[in-house]
């Protein structure tokens, strides 16, 4: 069998129970094949659907072979495993779709070096924006704010809850929503139209852990304990079903030009009621890319990878992200987070210390460019007192230093970063 069509199904089923949730793998159950006919079911992510590969036809002759190979090998993959599913020559790429028939191949035609067709996209790139009114550098831009996680009563299930001493509990979903509500008027004052992906501490998905127990059991290749299946179902709820529901809202209803995914980072803390604290803090921004070998082997993720590559979202994410990161670092004083040497699930971007490519569900599924923020460390001795202090105006003494509310610092740094980017890179109305 050719490497292009080599089946990875047995390995994927085993890995389904070994990998961290967020890249859980599974195959969909299919009816028994007709007598005398063998059907190989496509390898898909949990809750993933077989993609409509014909949609990539919109990108015929929009990218040269050189650009396609450069993006594929330096940003979107982490090894040579993609060669088992994608074959390239001067005319185009032959891509395995994951279908049952040997000829289930999508052929993408490359552009010549001299005449590439325009890239179809449903979002406005910086370079396409008309001159902006004075003081309104975000004029004409539609931004969606996605406050990460859910918070509220769901925070413990999400494992984004910790408690230190007599201070208030730290709930990431509550804090990202607070930042979002501070950020929205700042972006609107700069001229943007702003949509909120989430406006309260409730999930977007109608699914709940109870309704996902059957799927959790189906994804297991051996009987598991009820408690383990329950945890699996909970993770499918908040890490998979919830993000997919947000992506559907963003792509089909909001249709923004840019999504800002707001998060707070954390180091492993162990027991959330008695968490391990660390003496460091940092910042990094995540752009879509760095698909692992196992992810490239999944039909839906392989399609999403190529869809993102061909939409040219990476260039826009890196373009905006560089300025946002620089301004955020200036305002917050946060050093860059550096992934360990040899990490196989990330790639540095353009040598920029704050920008990393990583394949997350949100920055993969959203059609437009995504800036995925990961500032501060929730269980840091530096940041925790500021988080426990809540939001406030002016300055407050935190560990002997007058400090602004960490939530206002977040919102102001992000809005100022966007303002600087668009001020620098689009003309103003004179």
N, C-alpha and C positions, 0 to 999 in steps of 0.2 A: 504494500500500500504506500502511496506517495506520502512524503512528510506533510504535505498540505492538508491531507485528509486523515492523518493519523488520529485515532480516537483517544481522547484523554478521559473518557467517562469513568473507568474504574477508579483512577486516582482522584478524580474530583469528588466522587461519592465519599471516599475515605476522608478527604480533606474537609468535607462539610462539617465534621464534628471536631476538627482540630484547629481550624483557623479562628482568630478573633471574630466576633460578630461584627458586621459591617462589611465583611467580605465572605460571609458564610456562603457556601456553594451548595447547590442541589440540582437535581434534574426533575423535570415535571413528569408525572406519571402519564403514560399513554396507553390506549387500549391495546390488547394483544394484536400483533400483526396478522394479516391474512395468511392462510396456509401457503407455504412455499415462498413467502416474501419476508425479508429481514428489514426491519426499520430501526435505525439508530436514533434514539431521541436526542434532541439538541441539549447540550450542556448549558444551563442557564443559572443565573443568580437566583436565590430565594426571592419569590414574588416577581421575578423578572419575566418578561414576555418575549416571545420570538419576534425579533425586529422585522420591519418591512425594509428590506435592503434596497428596494427600488428607490427609496427616498434619497439615497446617495447619488442617484442619477442627476440630481440638480447640480452636482459638483463636477460633472464631466468637463474637462478642459479648462478648469479654473485654477489648477495648480501644476507646476512643473514637477518632473521627476526629482530634480535636485531639492526643491523645497519640501516635497513629500518625504523623501528619505531623511532629510535633515531633521524635520520635526519628529518623525517616527523614531529615529534612533537616538536623538539627543534630549528629547523632552518626554515623549509619550510611552516609551518602553524602557525596561531596565536590563534587558539582556537580548540575546539573539533568538529567543524562543518564538518571536512573532513570525520568523521565517517558516515555521510549520503551518502557518495559516494565511500568509500573504506572500505572493511571488511578484517581483517587480522586474520590468524591462523598460526599454525606452518608450514603448507605446502606452503602458499603463500598469495597473496593479490587478492581479487576480486574487480575489479574497474569498476564502472559505466561509460560507454563510452558516454552517452548522446544520444544514438540511440533511435529509436522509439519502438523497440521491448523490452519486459521485460527481454529477455535473452541476451541483448546487454551488455555483461560483458566481460572484458578482465581479464584473469587469469594469474597473474605473479607468477612463481614458485621461491621460495626462495632457497638459497644454504644452505647446512648443515654447521654447525659451523666448520667443519674440511676440507671442500673441495669446496671452491668457485671458479667458473670459472673466467678467466680474464675479466675485464671490457672492452668492445669494445669502442674505442674512436678514433676520427680522429685528435687528437691533442697530443702533446708531453708533458707529465708531467715532472716536475723537476726531479723526481727520475729515469726517463727513459733516461735522456740525457747522452751521453757518456762524457768522460773527455774533457775539453775545453782547447784550446791553451792558453798560458800565455797572460794575458791582454785582452782576448776575452771571458768573461764569458757568453755572449749571443750567442756564436757560435752555429749554427744549429737550432736556434730558429726563428720562423716566427712570427712577431708581426704586428698586424694591429692597426693603430692609427685612432681613430674615433673622429674628432673634433666636439664637441657637437653643436647642433643647425645649422642654415644655415647662418645667418648674411646678410650683404649687404642690398639690398632692401627689404629683407624678415624680417629684425630684428624687425620692429614695429609690423607686424602681429604676430610674435612669442612671443611678449611681453618680448623680451630680449634686450630692448633699453631704455636708460635713459640719461638725459641731466642735468648737474648741472652747473649753472652759465655760464661763458664764455668758459668753457672747452670744449674739443671735446666730441661728443656723445660716450657713452659706449655701444658697440655692442658685446654681448657675442660670437656670431658665428664668428665674425672677430677675436676676441681675442683667441679663442680656435684654430683657424687655424694658427694664428701666433705662438702659443706655439707648435703646431704640427710640423711646419716647422723648429723650433729650436730643437725640440726633435729628429726628424728623423735622422740627421747626428750623433747625440750623440749615439743613439742606434746602428746605422750601424758601428760606430767606435768600439763599444763593441762586434761586431761580428754578430749582428742580421740581418736577412732579414726583411725589413720593407715595408709594404704596407699602402697606405693612403686610407681610406674609402671615404674621400672627399678632393679635392684639390683646390676648389674654393668656392665662396659664392653663390652656386647654389644648388638647391635640387637634390637629386638622383632620387626621384620618378617622373614619368611622369605626375602624377595626380596634379591637381591644385584645389583651393577652388571652382571655378565655376563647375568643374566636380563632386564635392562631394555634391552639394546642394541637389540633389535627395536623396542621402543616409542620409543626415542630416534630411530631411523631413520624410523619412521612419522611422528613429530611434525615432522620437518624437511620443509620444502616444496621443498627442493633438495638435491642430493647434498652431503654434507659430508665432511671428512677423518675418517679413523678415530680420530684423537686427539681431535677435537672431539666426535664422537659418544660416545667413551668418557667425556669429562668430563660431557657431558649425562647419560649413564646414571648416573654416580656421583652427580650432584646429585639426580637423580630418586630414587635410593636413599635418601640421607640427609635430603633436605629434603622429600620427598613421601611415598614409601612408608613410611618410618620413622614419620613423624608420623601418617599415616593408621592405621598399626598400633597406635600408642599410643592414638589416639582410639577405636578399636574396643575396646581393653582397658578404657579408662576408662568408655565409655558402656554397654558390654554386660556387663562383669564387675564392675568396682569400684563404679560408680555412686555417686560421692562427692557431697558437698554443695558442695565447693570444690576447685579444683585450683590448686596453687602451681607455676608453671613457673619453674625456677631457671636463671638465665643470668648470665654476666659480659659486660659490654659491651666494645667495642674500637673504636678509630679505624682507618682503613685503614693497614696496616703494610707493604704491598709484599712484599718477599722475607722469608718466615718465618724463614730462617736468618740474616738480617741486617735485622731489622725496623726500620721507622721508629718512633721513640719520640716521645711528646707529653708536654707538661707540664701536663696537665689531667686531671681526673677528675670524675665526675658520676653522677647517679642518675635514672632515670625508670621508671615502671610503665606497661605497655601493656594497655589494655582493648580488647575487640573493637569495631570500627567503622571508619569512614573507607574504605568500599569505593570503589575507583576506578571510572571509567567502564567500563574494560575488564573489571573484575571483575563489575560489575553485569550486564554483557552475557552472562555465563556462567550457564547454567541452574542448575548445582549451587551456585554461589556466591550467586546471587540467592536461591535457596531458603534457604541457610544464613543469609544476612543477615536474611531475614524471620523465620526460625525463632528466631534469637537475639533479635531485636527483640520478638517476641511472647511469648517466655519471660520477658521482663523481666530478663534477666541483667545488662544494663548498669547498671541502678540499683543492684543488689547489688555489682557490681564497683566502681563509683564510691564507694559507701558504705564498703565495707571498705578499698578502695585508698587513700582519703584519709587514714585513720588510720595504716595501715601505712606510707605514704610519710612522714608527719610523724614517726613514731617512728624510722624508719630514718634519716631525715636528722638527727634529734637525736643519735642514737647514733653515726653514722658521720661526721657533719660534711660529707657530700657535698652539693654544690650541685646544682640541677636541670639536666638536659640540656634544651636548647631546640632544637627543630628549626628549620632555616633559614626565614626569612620567605618565604612563597610555596610552601612544600612542599605538594604536592597529594595525598600519600598518608597524611596524618595529620590529626587534629583535636585541639585542646586540649579538655580536659574540665572543665567548670564553672569555668574560670579558675584551676584548680589548677596550680601550676608543675611538679609532678612527675607529673601524670596526662595521658596521651595516648591517643587512640583510634587504633588501627591494625589492619588486617585481616591477621593472621598465621594460618597454617594451624592451629596448635594452639589459639589462642583462638577460632577460628572453628568447628572441628570438635567440640570438647568441649561436651557438652550443658549442663553446669552452669557457674556463674560461674568465671572464670579470673583469677588475679592473676599477670601475666607480669612477672617481676623482671628489670631490667637495671641493676644497680649496678656501680660501679667501671669502670676501663678497663685492659684487660690489658696494653696496650703503653704505659702511662703511667709516667713516671719516679717518680710518687708511689706507685702501686699495685704496680708490678712487683717491687720488693724485698720487699714483704710477701707476694706470691704465691710468689716463689722461696724464701722462708723456710719455707714449708710450715705445717703445723698444729703448735701448741705451747700449753702451758698458761701462765698468767700473762702477764707482759709481757716484751718483748724489744726491745733497742735497734735501731730501723730508721731509718737516716739521722739518727741523733742524737736520736731521739724514742722514748720507751718506748711500744710499741704492742702491743695485743692481737693474737692471730692474726686475720688478715682473714677466715678461714673461720668462726671462732667469732663474730666481730663480725656477720657476715652472718646466721648462724643465730639469734643472740640478738636482733638487731634485728628480724628478721622475726617471731619467736615473740612478742616483747614487743609488737609492733605489733598482732598478732592478739589477744593477750590484752587490750590496752587497748580495742580496738574492741568485743569482746564483753562486757567488763566494763561499758563505758559504755552499751551498747545492749540489754542483756537484764537482767531482774531477777535478784536472788540469792535463794536459799532462805533464809528467816529462821528 
